[in-house]
Amino acid sequence: MNNPQLNDRGGLRHLLTIEGLPRETLVNILDTARSFVSLSGREVKKVPLLRGKSVFNLFFEPSTRTRTTFEIAAKRLSADVINLNIQSSSQSKGESLLDTIDNLAAMHADMFVVRHSQSGAPHLIARHLTRQNVINAGDGRHSHPTQGLLDAYTIRHHKKDFSKLSVAIVGDVLHSRVARSAIHALTTLGTPDVRAVGPRTLLPTELERLGVRTYTDMAAGVRDCDVIMTLRLQNERMQGPLLPSAQEYFKSYGLTPERLALAKKDAIVMHPGPMNRGVEIDSAVADGPQSVILQQVTFGIAVRMAVMAILAGQGKAGTA
Amino acid sequence: MSAPQSDNKVSLHDVEALFETLLGQLKPRVSHAAGMVGIVTGGVWLAERLHAALGLRAPLGMLDVSFYRDDVGEKGIKPQVSPSQIPFDVDGRDILLVDDVLFTGRTVRAAMNELFDYGRPARIDLVVLADRGGRELPIEPLYCGGRVDVPKGSILMLDRDPRGVMSMSLSSRRRQRGEGA
C-alpha cells in the first residue's frame, strides 16, 4: 500500500499526518529530536544542515506560536525562511491554491510548511509537487502531526515507556486536530490506555475504532492517569449550541488541583496552547509542578528541526 | 616509523605501538594550556588516553560532527547524535583536534567548522592515530602514529572493549561501534 508520505525506500518525503506512519518512522523522529534538544544548551544553536535551502511558511490560518517555532527551527538549521501572510495576498485575489504553490516553487522553495483550514489541503499540495517537501502544520480538524510528535516526545521524555501508560485527552476532541494526531501517535507507539474525556457533544462517536476509551465523567476519566492532555476550548464552541457556557465547562471538565489529584502522583499535565485559564485548566495546575506545558514549546522546536532535517536528508533520489 | 602490516586485523600490539609513537611526538611539544578535542567516537577514546597521559589542565572536549558533514543530503542524519561539548573557552586557545583514522579529511573539515562555532582558536593542530591516505581535501596531521594501508572500499575503525583496551578492525561497511566487524 502506497503511503504518499514515504518515498520508495520507505524514507519520509512529506509529513502530512501521523496516521499510517510506521512505528520506526516515529521513533526515528523522536530520537533525532533528542539530538537537537541538546543544541539549545549551546551558545551557537545553529547547525548547517539546511544551509542553502528555502523553507516557505504558508499559513492560511492565523498562527503565531506554530509559525514562530517552525521559523526558529528552520533558522537553527541555517535555512532561509520566508513567511507568507496569505490573507493579504493572492488568495484574496482569487488565485487557486495550486497556482500559488506553483508560483512559490518557481521561486526555488525547497520545503513548504502549510497550515490550512481545509482538511486535506497539504495532501493536495504534496501530490502536486515533485521536488519539494511538505510539512502539515495543521489542516482543518484533521491532523497536526508535528504537535502530535512533540506531545509524544514530551511524554517519552518524562515517562520513557509508552507500553505502560494511561493517557487522558480532555476537552473538545471532536474539533481537535491536536487530539487526533496525539491519538495516532500514542497508539502507534504502543500506549495501551488512551482516553478521551469530555462532554458527549464534543466527543466523536467512533473513537473506539481508534482504540480509545471515552469518558463523560471527568473524575473517572483522569483517575490513575500518567498523562493528562488538556485541549483548548475554542471560543466559537463556548458560544455555540454544543456547550452551555465556559463556566459550565470548567465546572464539569476544568482540570483543577482536586481532579489532578485523582491521577497518579507523578502525572504530567500538558496543553498545546494557547490556554484559556479558568476554562479548560485552572491556573494553579497550569503553573504547578506537574505542568510540562512550557517544555512542550521547547521540545516543539527540536521536533520540528528533526522533521525538517530528516526530510532534507532523503537525497535527490528520495524525492521520487 | 614503519607502517604496520596490512592484514585484516591490525593487531592490538600495533595499535599500542601507534599510540606510543603518537604520545612520544606530543609529549615534548604540547603546552599544558592546550585544549584537546576528540571527534566522536574513536577520536574521543584516543583523546581520553592522550589527555590523561599528557596531563592537560583543561578538561577534554568532544565533537559529534554529524550536523556538519557534507554528505547529509545523500546519507541523511543518524538519529543518535551525542551532544558536542567543549568545556573550555575556545577563543585564543591552542587546540589539539584528535581523531582515530584520517582518510579523506572531510570529517576534520566538519570538525573545524563546528569548532569555529564555539569561538576563534589561536591554532588547531591535528592529531591522528592512523593515516590511511586517500585525502580529498588539503588537510594534514601534525602528529601521526603511523600510516596504515587499507584496501579500497574498506573502513578502518578503532574499537574499544569494555576494559578500555583498544584495537583496530577493517570492515566493508560503516557500522555502529559495538556491533561485530
Interface residues (C-beta under 8 A of the other chain):
Chain A: G11 N28 D31 T32 R34 S35 S38 L39 G41 R42 E43 V44 K46 V47 P48 L49 A309 I310 A312 G313 Q314 G315 K316
Chain B: S66 F67 Y68 V72 G73 E74 K75 G76 I77 P79 Q80 V81 S82 P83 S84 N113 D117 Y118
